[in-house]
Amino acid sequence: MATSFFSQMSLKSWRLLWGVSPRLSQLLRPSQPGLICVLAVGKKDLTDFPVLVEDELEEQFVRGSGPGGQATNKTSNCVVLKHIPTGIVVKCHQTRSVDINRKRAREIMREKLDVAYKGELSEVLVKKRESVLRKQVKRKKVNENLERKKQFKEALVAENKPGGNETL
């Protein structure tokens, strides 16, 4: 039986670990002697996604498509996941690695299930709407600045014209 990392540490180094780094002590909290519970893992903003039950998933490995030539056309590294209760299908062929594609397909499936279950209140759609609003506000500011610059240039041109000092 392999011993854990913290059981091999001396008591002095254990105290140093918890005393020096208060942020680490917040993230790592021993739930039982020898076990560590990591509280913040993965995406910090998107944590309320539904849990995938492997019995409800149907997984297939198919040949991908797109650029890549022989590496794409002769290897079955494209992952197709189907969630049986909802009928949602996800296809992931982002990398040449089957393991990475499987992980990413499950992440995408969790996001799609979140949208299917929560509808307009899902975290994915809320984040997307916030992003669109930020983009619109930024574009509006840019257009306002361009309009001010245009008016300033027109005022300079009108001022420099002969007879342009007259007021209406």
TORKOL-4160 file (C-alpha; in steps of 0.2 Angstrom, whole numbers, padded with zeros to 4 digits, m for minus):
168
<pt num="1" X="0000" Y="0000" Z="0000"/>
<pt num="2" X="0007" Y="0017" Z="m0005"/>
<pt num="3" X="0009" Y="0030" Z="0009"/>
<pt num="4" X="0002" Y="0047" Z="0006"/>
<pt num="5" X="0014" Y="0062" Z="0003"/>
<pt num="6" X="0008" Y="0070" Z="0020"/>
<pt num="7" X="0011" Y="0055" Z="0030"/>
<pt num="8" X="0029" Y="0055" Z="0025"/>
<pt num="9" X="0031" Y="0073" Z="0030"/>
<pt num="10" X="0038" Y="0077" Z="0047"/>
<pt num="11" X="0028" Y="0087" Z="0059"/>
<pt num="12" X="0039" Y="0102" Z="0057"/>
<pt num="13" X="0037" Y="0103" Z="0038"/>
<pt num="14" X="0018" Y="0101" Z="0041"/>
<pt num="15" X="0017" Y="0116" Z="0052"/>
<pt num="16" X="0028" Y="0126" Z="0040"/>
<pt num="17" X="0016" Y="0121" Z="0025"/>
<pt num="18" X="0000" Y="0127" Z="0035"/>
<pt num="19" X="0009" Y="0142" Z="0043"/>
<pt num="20" X="0017" Y="0150" Z="0029"/>
<pt num="21" X="0004" Y="0149" Z="0015"/>
<pt num="22" X="m0013" Y="0155" Z="0022"/>
<pt num="23" X="m0021" Y="0153" Z="0004"/>
<pt num="24" X="m0015" Y="0136" Z="0003"/>
<pt num="25" X="m0023" Y="0132" Z="0019"/>
<pt num="26" X="m0039" Y="0138" Z="0013"/>
<pt num="27" X="m0038" Y="0127" Z="m0003"/>
<pt num="28" X="m0032" Y="0111" Z="0006"/>
<pt num="29" X="m0041" Y="0105" Z="0021"/>
<pt num="30" X="m0038" Y="0088" Z="0028"/>
<pt num="31" X="m0055" Y="0079" Z="0029"/>
<pt num="32" X="m0047" Y="0064" Z="0037"/>
<pt num="33" X="m0030" Y="0060" Z="0043"/>
<pt num="34" X="m0019" Y="0057" Z="0027"/>
<pt num="35" X="m0033" Y="0063" Z="0015"/>
<pt num="36" X="m0034" Y="0080" Z="0007"/>
<pt num="37" X="m0049" Y="0089" Z="0000"/>
<pt num="38" X="m0046" Y="0101" Z="m0014"/>
<pt num="39" X="m0059" Y="0114" Z="m0014"/>
<pt num="40" X="m0055" Y="0124" Z="m0029"/>
<pt num="41" X="m0051" Y="0114" Z="m0045"/>
<pt num="42" X="m0054" Y="0117" Z="m0063"/>
<pt num="43" X="m0065" Y="0132" Z="m0069"/>
<pt num="44" X="m0069" Y="0143" Z="m0054"/>
<pt num="45" X="m0083" Y="0152" Z="m0062"/>
<pt num="46" X="m0093" Y="0137" Z="m0069"/>
<pt num="47" X="m0095" Y="0126" Z="m0054"/>
<pt num="48" X="m0114" Y="0122" Z="m0054"/>
<pt num="49" X="m0115" Y="0110" Z="m0069"/>
<pt num="50" X="m0124" Y="0094" Z="m0067"/>
<pt num="51" X="m0115" Y="0078" Z="m0063"/>
<pt num="52" X="m0113" Y="0066" Z="m0078"/>
<pt num="53" X="m0118" Y="0048" Z="m0074"/>
<pt num="54" X="m0108" Y="0036" Z="m0085"/>
<pt num="55" X="m0122" Y="0024" Z="m0086"/>
<pt num="56" X="m0133" Y="0037" Z="m0095"/>
<pt num="57" X="m0119" Y="0040" Z="m0108"/>
<pt num="58" X="m0116" Y="0031" Z="m0124"/>
<pt num="59" X="m0098" Y="0033" Z="m0131"/>
<pt num="60" X="m0092" Y="0030" Z="m0148"/>
<pt num="61" X="m0075" Y="0033" Z="m0157"/>
<pt num="62" X="m0076" Y="0038" Z="m0175"/>
<pt num="63" X="m0065" Y="0045" Z="m0188"/>
<pt num="64" X="m0064" Y="0063" Z="m0188"/>
<pt num="65" X="m0065" Y="0075" Z="m0203"/>
<pt num="66" X="m0057" Y="0091" Z="m0208"/>
<pt num="67" X="m0039" Y="0096" Z="m0211"/>
<pt num="68" X="m0025" Y="0084" Z="m0205"/>
<pt num="69" X="m0023" Y="0071" Z="m0219"/>
<pt num="70" X="m0019" Y="0054" Z="m0215"/>
<pt num="71" X="m0018" Y="0058" Z="m0196"/>
<pt num="72" X="m0036" Y="0062" Z="m0196"/>
<pt num="73" X="m0043" Y="0050" Z="m0209"/>
<pt num="74" X="m0035" Y="0034" Z="m0203"/>
<pt num="75" X="m0037" Y="0036" Z="m0184"/>
<pt num="76" X="m0053" Y="0035" Z="m0174"/>
<pt num="77" X="m0050" Y="0048" Z="m0161"/>
<pt num="78" X="m0066" Y="0058" Z="m0163"/>
<pt num="79" X="m0077" Y="0055" Z="m0148"/>
<pt num="80" X="m0096" Y="0055" Z="m0150"/>
<pt num="81" X="m0106" Y="0056" Z="m0133"/>
<pt num="82" X="m0124" Y="0053" Z="m0132"/>
<pt num="83" X="m0134" Y="0057" Z="m0116"/>
<pt num="84" X="m0148" Y="0043" Z="m0117"/>
<pt num="85" X="m0161" Y="0052" Z="m0106"/>
<pt num="86" X="m0161" Y="0068" Z="m0116"/>
<pt num="87" X="m0155" Y="0063" Z="m0133"/>
<pt num="88" X="m0141" Y="0076" Z="m0133"/>
<pt num="89" X="m0126" Y="0072" Z="m0144"/>
<pt num="90" X="m0109" Y="0079" Z="m0143"/>
<pt num="91" X="m0095" Y="0076" Z="m0155"/>
<pt num="92" X="m0077" Y="0082" Z="m0150"/>
<pt num="93" X="m0062" Y="0081" Z="m0162"/>
<pt num="94" X="m0052" Y="0095" Z="m0155"/>
<pt num="95" X="m0035" Y="0086" Z="m0153"/>
<pt num="96" X="m0027" Y="0070" Z="m0159"/>
<pt num="97" X="m0027" Y="0063" Z="m0142"/>
<pt num="98" X="m0042" Y="0052" Z="m0138"/>
<pt num="99" X="m0041" Y="0055" Z="m0119"/>
<pt num="100" X="m0041" Y="0074" Z="m0121"/>
<pt num="101" X="m0056" Y="0073" Z="m0133"/>
<pt num="102" X="m0065" Y="0062" Z="m0121"/>
<pt num="103" X="m0063" Y="0074" Z="m0107"/>
<pt num="104" X="m0068" Y="0089" Z="m0118"/>
<pt num="105" X="m0083" Y="0080" Z="m0124"/>
<pt num="106" X="m0089" Y="0077" Z="m0106"/>
<pt num="107" X="m0086" Y="0096" Z="m0102"/>
<pt num="108" X="m0096" Y="0101" Z="m0117"/>
<pt num="109" X="m0110" Y="0088" Z="m0112"/>
<pt num="110" X="m0111" Y="0095" Z="m0095"/>
<pt num="111" X="m0113" Y="0113" Z="m0102"/>
<pt num="112" X="m0126" Y="0107" Z="m0114"/>
<pt num="113" X="m0135" Y="0098" Z="m0100"/>
<pt num="114" X="m0135" Y="0113" Z="m0090"/>
<pt num="115" X="m0143" Y="0123" Z="m0104"/>
<pt num="116" X="m0156" Y="0109" Z="m0106"/>
<pt num="117" X="m0160" Y="0108" Z="m0088"/>
<pt num="118" X="m0160" Y="0126" Z="m0083"/>
<pt num="119" X="m0164" Y="0135" Z="m0099"/>
<pt num="120" X="m0162" Y="0154" Z="m0099"/>
<pt num="121" X="m0155" Y="0153" Z="m0081"/>
<pt num="122" X="m0140" Y="0142" Z="m0085"/>
<pt num="123" X="m0123" Y="0148" Z="m0081"/>
<pt num="124" X="m0117" Y="0146" Z="m0099"/>
<pt num="125" X="m0131" Y="0157" Z="m0106"/>
<pt num="126" X="m0129" Y="0170" Z="m0092"/>
<pt num="127" X="m0110" Y="0172" Z="m0096"/>
<pt num="128" X="m0114" Y="0173" Z="m0114"/>
<pt num="129" X="m0127" Y="0187" Z="m0112"/>
<pt num="130" X="m0115" Y="0196" Z="m0100"/>
<pt num="131" X="m0101" Y="0195" Z="m0113"/>
<pt num="132" X="m0112" Y="0202" Z="m0127"/>
<pt num="133" X="m0118" Y="0216" Z="m0116"/>
<pt num="134" X="m0100" Y="0221" Z="m0112"/>
<pt num="135" X="m0095" Y="0220" Z="m0130"/>
<pt num="136" X="m0110" Y="0231" Z="m0134"/>
<pt num="137" X="m0105" Y="0244" Z="m0121"/>
<pt num="138" X="m0087" Y="0244" Z="m0127"/>
<pt num="139" X="m0093" Y="0246" Z="m0145"/>
<pt num="140" X="m0104" Y="0261" Z="m0140"/>
<pt num="141" X="m0089" Y="0269" Z="m0131"/>
<pt num="142" X="m0078" Y="0267" Z="m0146"/>
<pt num="143" X="m0091" Y="0275" Z="m0158"/>
<pt num="144" X="m0094" Y="0289" Z="m0146"/>
<pt num="145" X="m0075" Y="0293" Z="m0146"/>
<pt num="146" X="m0074" Y="0292" Z="m0165"/>
<pt num="147" X="m0089" Y="0304" Z="m0166"/>
<pt num="148" X="m0080" Y="0316" Z="m0154"/>
<pt num="149" X="m0064" Y="0315" Z="m0164"/>
<pt num="150" X="m0073" Y="0318" Z="m0180"/>
<pt num="151" X="m0082" Y="0334" Z="m0173"/>
<pt num="152" X="m0065" Y="0340" Z="m0166"/>
<pt num="153" X="m0057" Y="0338" Z="m0183"/>
<pt num="154" X="m0072" Y="0347" Z="m0191"/>
<pt num="155" X="m0070" Y="0361" Z="m0179"/>
<pt num="156" X="m0052" Y="0363" Z="m0182"/>
<pt num="157" X="m0054" Y="0363" Z="m0201"/>
<pt num="158" X="m0068" Y="0376" Z="m0199"/>
<pt num="159" X="m0057" Y="0387" Z="m0188"/>
<pt num="160" X="m0043" Y="0387" Z="m0200"/>
<pt num="161" X="m0053" Y="0391" Z="m0215"/>
<pt num="162" X="m0052" Y="0409" Z="m0221"/>
<pt num="163" X="m0067" Y="0418" Z="m0214"/>
<pt num="164" X="m0071" Y="0403" Z="m0203"/>
<pt num="165" X="m0070" Y="0414" Z="m0187"/>
<pt num="166" X="m0087" Y="0421" Z="m0190"/>
<pt num="167" X="m0101" Y="0414" Z="m0179"/>
<pt num="168" X="m0119" Y="0411" Z="m0185"/>
